[in-house]
């Protein structure tokens, strides 16, 4: 056998050997190859995930920064209307894909969800006045709701929703505003795009609604404390200092507008005798009923009624001439005379006397007007009580 033939034979032998061995080698290293391929796939998925994270991280960072600024601003608010307005404005800015932001507040007395605020990016007309079945679901369950495609959502019938029928809204985020277990309102964010909102968006909305609830609770406490400092606990009328401040404002306005104003002082006749005869319970009821009559007749918009001290009340009537003021004062006197307090099978009634002074004729400040009104009241008492006297 020549050298060339020997080499060809050797090559053929090697080829046949490896053909027979390749299957056994493949099965031998197959698990390792699969493990390597799986690691490659995991690495590719990790790379894609990191790329996606790098894409959304700037937006998340911006949202967190915005949230921090919103919370900081929120914590300084005590006016409920401003809180609602600021919340909706910020939600509209935060969620670029949103078209409308709606706020429904739960009216417990009438058991309805009233639409109280809306923030719209377009010229769309929102005809809804009350919450939809979706808001009621959120209210009852006190849970968030995310709808990515309204027309395909099996939980709710889009065909009977104004959001879908009138405005063609496809995506919705709805979240409760809760004080503990009590839901006081519901926020709805709408978009005409499908899958406009993510779970991260839902979390941001939930955080803002929780912050809003805490701020509202704080505002309620603050306003209650402020109210206790400005109103009489028994009659719920303004206290003397508040009345004087408001009167000063109205006198300034009357001077600028060249309008008239009347100041009235009311004193319950023989109040000490009422207390001595029937006790302070009846005396307190007399004060409450007098306050109610004054508020109903003389407490129109712009006018202010207050408890001045003891059994004495004061009120002012804006844009009121002498004739109008006298008619109102007479009505107050007559209605107080009709009041009947039933106490231990007795029917108790009482009367009141009133004194009136007028701006600008009798003075241009509280002290001058009060002096004149007190003088008129003294005259009413002296002339027999249960009457109205004025400076003219």
C-alpha positions as CSV (number, residue, x, y, z in Angstrom):
1,X,0.0,0.0,0.0
2,X,1.4,3.3,-1.1
3,X,1.7,6.4,1.1
4,X,-1.2,8.2,-0.6
5,X,-3.5,5.2,-0.2
6,X,-2.6,4.9,3.5
7,X,-3.4,8.6,4.1
8,X,-6.8,8.2,2.3
9,X,-7.6,5.2,4.4
10,X,-6.7,6.9,7.6
11,X,-8.9,9.9,6.7
12,X,-11.8,7.6,5.9
13,X,-11.3,5.9,9.2
14,X,-11.3,9.1,11.2
15,X,-14.5,10.3,9.3
16,X,-16.3,7.1,10.1
17,X,-15.2,7.2,13.7
18,X,-16.4,10.7,14.3
19,X,-19.7,10.1,12.5
20,X,-20.4,7.3,14.8
21,X,-19.3,9.4,17.8
22,X,-21.1,12.6,17.1
23,X,-24.5,11.4,18.3
24,X,-23.0,10.1,21.5
25,X,-21.0,13.4,22.0
26,X,-24.2,15.4,21.3
27,X,-26.2,13.5,23.9
28,X,-23.3,13.8,26.3
29,X,-23.0,17.6,26.0
30,X,-26.6,18.4,25.2
31,X,-27.6,19.4,28.8
32,X,-24.5,21.7,29.0
33,X,-25.4,23.3,25.6
34,X,-29.0,23.8,26.8
35,X,-27.8,25.4,30.0
36,X,-25.6,27.8,28.0
37,X,-28.4,28.7,25.7
38,X,-30.7,29.3,28.6
39,X,-28.1,31.6,30.2
40,X,-27.8,33.4,26.9
41,X,-31.6,33.9,26.7
42,X,-31.7,35.1,30.3
43,X,-28.9,37.6,29.6
44,X,-30.8,38.9,26.6
45,X,-34.0,39.2,28.6
46,X,-32.1,41.0,31.4
47,X,-30.6,43.4,28.8
48,X,-34.0,44.1,27.4
49,X,-35.4,44.7,30.9
50,X,-32.6,47.0,31.8
51,X,-33.0,48.9,28.5
52,X,-36.7,49.3,29.3
53,X,-36.0,50.4,32.8
54,X,-33.5,53.0,31.5
55,X,-36.3,54.3,29.3
56,X,-38.9,54.7,32.1
57,X,-36.6,55.6,35.0
58,X,-36.4,59.3,34.0
59,X,-40.2,59.6,33.9
60,X,-40.5,57.8,37.2
61,X,-37.9,60.1,38.7
62,X,-39.8,63.1,37.4
63,X,-43.1,61.8,38.8
64,X,-41.5,61.2,42.2
65,X,-40.1,64.7,42.2
66,X,-43.5,66.1,41.2
67,X,-45.1,64.1,43.9
68,X,-42.7,65.5,46.5
69,X,-43.5,69.1,45.4
70,X,-47.3,68.3,45.4
71,X,-47.2,66.9,48.9
72,X,-45.1,69.9,50.2
73,X,-47.7,72.3,48.7
74,X,-50.6,70.2,50.0
75,X,-49.4,70.2,53.6
76,X,-49.8,74.0,53.7
77,X,-53.4,74.0,52.4
78,X,-56.5,74.3,54.6
79,X,-59.1,75.5,52.2
80,X,-61.1,72.5,50.8
81,X,-62.0,74.1,47.5
82,X,-58.3,75.0,46.8
83,X,-57.3,71.4,47.8
84,X,-59.7,69.9,45.2
85,X,-58.7,72.4,42.5
86,X,-54.9,71.8,43.1
87,X,-55.3,68.0,43.1
88,X,-57.1,67.9,39.7
89,X,-54.7,70.3,38.1
90,X,-51.7,68.3,39.2
91,X,-53.2,65.0,38.2
92,X,-53.9,66.4,34.7
93,X,-50.2,67.5,34.4
94,X,-48.8,64.3,35.9
95,X,-50.6,61.9,33.5
96,X,-49.8,63.1,30.0
97,X,-52.1,60.6,28.3
98,X,-55.1,61.8,30.3
99,X,-57.9,63.7,28.6
100,X,-60.2,64.4,31.6
101,X,-59.9,64.3,35.4
102,X,-63.1,64.1,37.3
103,X,-63.7,64.4,41.1
104,X,-66.9,62.9,42.6
105,X,-67.8,63.6,46.2
106,X,-70.1,61.3,48.1
107,X,-73.3,63.0,49.3
108,X,-74.2,60.8,52.2
109,X,-77.6,62.5,52.8
110,X,-78.8,61.9,49.3
111,X,-76.7,58.8,48.7
112,X,-75.3,60.0,45.4
113,X,-71.8,60.8,44.0
114,X,-71.8,64.4,42.9
115,X,-69.5,65.6,40.2
116,X,-67.9,68.6,41.9
117,X,-64.8,69.3,39.9
118,X,-63.4,68.5,36.4
119,X,-60.2,69.3,34.6
120,X,-60.4,68.9,30.8
121,X,-57.6,69.2,28.2
122,X,-59.9,69.5,25.2
123,X,-63.2,71.2,24.4
124,X,-65.2,68.1,25.4
125,X,-68.5,68.6,27.2
126,X,-69.0,66.4,30.3
127,X,-72.8,65.9,30.7
128,X,-72.5,63.6,33.8
129,X,-73.6,65.1,37.0
130,X,-73.2,62.0,39.2
131,X,-70.9,59.0,39.4
132,X,-71.2,56.1,37.0
133,X,-71.5,52.4,38.0
134,X,-67.7,52.2,38.0
135,X,-67.4,54.9,40.7
136,X,-70.0,53.0,42.8
137,X,-67.9,49.8,42.5
138,X,-64.9,51.7,43.8
139,X,-67.0,53.4,46.5
140,X,-68.5,50.1,47.8
141,X,-65.2,48.2,47.7
142,X,-62.9,51.0,48.6
143,X,-60.4,49.7,46.0
144,X,-58.7,51.1,42.9
145,X,-59.8,50.3,39.4
146,X,-57.8,50.2,36.2
147,X,-59.5,49.7,32.8
148,X,-57.1,49.3,29.9
149,X,-59.7,48.8,27.1
150,X,-63.2,49.8,28.1
151,X,-64.9,48.2,25.1
152,X,-63.3,44.8,25.9
153,X,-63.6,44.9,29.7
154,X,-65.8,42.0,30.8
155,X,-66.6,43.6,34.2
156,X,-68.4,46.7,33.0
157,X,-70.8,47.4,30.2
158,X,-69.3,50.3,28.2
159,X,-72.5,50.6,26.1
160,X,-74.3,52.3,29.0
161,X,-71.5,54.5,30.2
162,X,-71.4,58.2,29.1
163,X,-67.6,58.2,29.3
164,X,-67.5,55.6,26.5
165,X,-70.7,56.5,24.5
166,X,-70.4,60.3,24.6
167,X,-66.6,60.9,24.8
168,X,-65.2,57.6,23.5
169,X,-62.9,57.1,26.5
170,X,-61.0,53.8,26.3
171,X,-58.7,53.8,29.4
172,X,-59.8,54.7,32.9
173,X,-58.1,54.9,36.3
174,X,-60.4,55.3,39.3
175,X,-59.4,55.6,42.9
176,X,-61.2,56.3,46.2
177,X,-60.4,59.2,48.5
178,X,-60.8,57.5,51.9
179,X,-60.6,58.7,55.5
180,X,-60.0,55.3,57.2
181,X,-62.8,53.0,56.1
182,X,-65.0,55.9,55.0
183,X,-64.9,56.8,51.3
184,X,-65.6,60.5,50.9
185,X,-64.9,60.8,47.2
186,X,-63.7,59.2,44.0
187,X,-61.2,60.4,41.4
188,X,-61.5,59.3,37.7
189,X,-58.9,59.8,35.1
190,X,-59.9,59.2,31.5
191,X,-58.1,58.7,28.1
192,X,-59.2,58.1,24.6
193,X,-56.1,55.9,24.1
194,X,-56.2,52.2,24.9
195,X,-53.7,51.0,27.6
196,X,-52.9,54.7,28.4
197,X,-52.2,53.9,32.0
198,X,-49.9,51.4,33.7
199,X,-49.9,49.9,37.2
200,X,-47.2,52.4,38.1
201,X,-49.6,55.2,37.2
202,X,-52.2,53.5,39.3
203,X,-49.9,53.5,42.3
204,X,-49.0,57.2,41.8
205,X,-52.7,58.0,41.7
206,X,-53.4,56.0,44.9
207,X,-50.6,57.8,46.7
208,X,-51.9,61.2,45.7
209,X,-55.5,60.2,46.8
210,X,-54.2,59.0,50.1
211,X,-52.3,62.3,50.6
212,X,-55.4,64.2,49.6
213,X,-57.4,62.3,52.3
214,X,-54.9,63.1,55.0
215,X,-54.8,66.8,53.9
216,X,-58.6,67.0,53.9
217,X,-58.8,65.5,57.4
218,X,-56.2,68.0,58.6
219,X,-58.2,70.9,56.9
220,X,-61.4,69.7,58.6
221,X,-59.7,69.8,62.0
222,X,-58.2,73.2,61.3
223,X,-61.5,74.7,60.1
224,X,-63.3,73.2,63.1
225,X,-60.9,74.8,65.5
226,X,-61.1,78.1,63.6
227,X,-64.9,77.9,63.7
228,X,-64.9,77.2,67.5
229,X,-62.7,80.4,67.9
230,X,-65.1,82.5,65.8
231,X,-68.6,81.2,66.7
232,X,-70.6,81.1,69.9
233,X,-71.0,77.5,71.1
234,X,-74.6,77.9,72.2
235,X,-76.2,79.8,69.3
236,X,-73.6,79.1,66.5
237,X,-73.6,82.8,65.7
238,X,-70.4,84.8,65.2
239,X,-68.7,86.2,68.3
240,X,-68.3,89.9,69.0
241,X,-64.7,90.3,67.6
242,X,-65.6,88.7,64.3
243,X,-68.7,90.8,64.0
244,X,-66.7,94.0,64.5
245,X,-64.1,93.0,61.9
246,X,-66.8,92.2,59.3
247,X,-68.6,95.4,60.1
248,X,-65.4,97.4,59.6
249,X,-65.0,95.8,56.2
250,X,-68.6,96.5,55.2
251,X,-68.4,100.2,56.3
252,X,-65.3,100.6,54.1
253,X,-67.1,99.1,51.2
254,X,-70.2,101.2,51.8
255,X,-68.1,104.4,51.8
256,X,-66.5,103.4,48.5
257,X,-69.8,102.4,46.9
258,X,-71.8,105.2,48.5
259,X,-74.4,102.8,49.9
260,X,-76.3,102.7,53.1
261,X,-76.0,100.3,56.0
262,X,-78.1,99.6,59.2
263,X,-76.8,98.4,62.5
264,X,-79.2,96.7,64.9
265,X,-79.0,95.7,68.6
266,X,-81.5,93.2,70.1
267,X,-82.0,92.4,73.8
268,X,-84.3,89.8,75.1
269,X,-86.8,91.4,77.5
270,X,-86.7,90.3,81.2
271,X,-84.2,87.6,80.5
272,X,-83.0,87.4,84.1
273,X,-86.6,86.8,85.1
274,X,-86.8,83.9,82.6
275,X,-83.7,82.3,84.0
276,X,-84.8,82.8,87.6
277,X,-88.3,81.5,87.0
278,X,-87.7,78.6,84.7
279,X,-83.9,77.9,85.0
280,X,-81.0,78.2,82.6
281,X,-82.3,75.4,80.3
282,X,-85.2,77.6,79.2
283,X,-82.9,80.6,79.1
284,X,-80.6,78.8,76.7
285,X,-83.5,77.7,74.6
286,X,-84.7,81.4,74.4
287,X,-81.2,82.4,73.2
288,X,-81.2,79.6,70.6
289,X,-84.6,80.5,69.3
290,X,-83.8,84.2,69.1
291,X,-80.6,83.4,67.2
292,X,-82.6,81.2,64.7
293,X,-85.2,84.0,64.1
294,X,-82.5,86.6,63.6
295,X,-80.5,84.4,61.2
296,X,-83.6,83.5,59.2
297,X,-84.9,87.0,58.8
298,X,-81.8,89.2,59.0
299,X,-79.1,86.8,57.9
300,X,-79.4,87.2,54.1
301,X,-76.3,87.2,51.9
302,X,-73.9,90.0,53.0
303,X,-75.6,90.6,56.3
304,X,-74.0,89.3,59.6
305,X,-75.7,88.3,62.8
306,X,-73.7,87.8,66.1
307,X,-74.1,87.2,69.8
308,X,-72.7,90.4,71.5
309,X,-72.9,89.0,75.0
310,X,-75.4,87.6,77.5
311,X,-78.9,88.1,76.0
312,X,-77.8,90.8,73.6
313,X,-77.4,90.3,69.8
314,X,-76.2,92.5,67.1
315,X,-76.6,92.5,63.3
316,X,-75.9,94.7,60.3
317,X,-77.9,95.0,57.1
318,X,-75.9,95.9,54.0
319,X,-77.4,98.2,51.3
320,X,-80.3,98.8,53.6
321,X,-82.1,102.2,54.0
322,X,-84.1,103.1,57.1
323,X,-87.5,101.9,55.8
324,X,-86.1,98.5,54.8
325,X,-84.2,98.1,58.1
326,X,-87.2,99.0,60.2
327,X,-89.4,96.4,58.4
328,X,-86.8,93.7,58.9
329,X,-86.4,94.6,62.6
330,X,-90.2,94.6,63.1
331,X,-90.4,91.2,61.5
332,X,-87.8,89.9,63.9
333,X,-89.6,91.3,66.9
334,X,-93.0,89.8,65.8
335,X,-91.5,86.4,65.1
336,X,-89.7,86.3,68.4
337,X,-93.1,87.1,70.1
338,X,-94.6,84.1,68.4
339,X,-91.9,81.7,69.7
340,X,-93.2,79.2,72.3
341,X,-91.0,77.1,74.5
342,X,-92.6,74.0,75.9
343,X,-91.1,73.1,79.2
344,X,-92.6,70.8,81.9
345,X,-96.1,71.1,80.5
346,X,-95.8,74.9,80.3
347,X,-95.9,77.1,77.3
348,X,-93.4,79.9,77.7
349,X,-93.1,82.9,75.4
350,X,-90.9,86.0,75.6
351,X,-90.3,89.3,73.7
352,X,-87.4,91.3,72.5
353,X,-86.6,95.0,72.0
354,X,-84.5,96.4,69.2
355,X,-82.5,99.6,68.5
356,X,-81.4,100.7,65.1
357,X,-78.7,103.1,63.8
358,X,-77.8,104.0,60.3
359,X,-74.8,104.7,58.2
360,X,-73.8,107.4,57.2
361,X,-76.3,109.5,59.1
362,X,-75.4,108.3,62.6
363,X,-71.7,107.7,62.2
364,X,-69.0,106.1,60.1
365,X,-67.5,103.6,62.5
366,X,-68.6,100.8,64.8
367,X,-68.3,102.8,68.1
368,X,-70.4,105.7,66.9
369,X,-73.1,103.4,65.3
370,X,-73.1,101.2,68.4
371,X,-73.6,104.2,70.7
372,X,-76.5,105.4,68.7
373,X,-78.1,101.9,68.4
374,X,-77.6,101.3,72.2
375,X,-79.4,104.7,72.8
376,X,-82.3,103.6,70.6
377,X,-82.5,100.2,72.4
378,X,-82.5,102.0,75.8
379,X,-85.4,104.1,74.6
380,X,-87.3,100.9,73.5
381,X,-86.9,99.5,76.9
382,X,-87.9,102.7,78.6
383,X,-91.1,103.0,76.4
384,X,-92.4,99.6,77.5
385,X,-90.2,96.9,75.8
386,X,-91.2,94.6,72.9
387,X,-90.7,97.4,70.3
388,X,-88.3,98.7,67.7
389,X,-86.7,102.2,68.1
390,X,-84.3,104.0,65.8
391,X,-82.3,107.2,65.9
392,X,-84.8,109.2,63.8
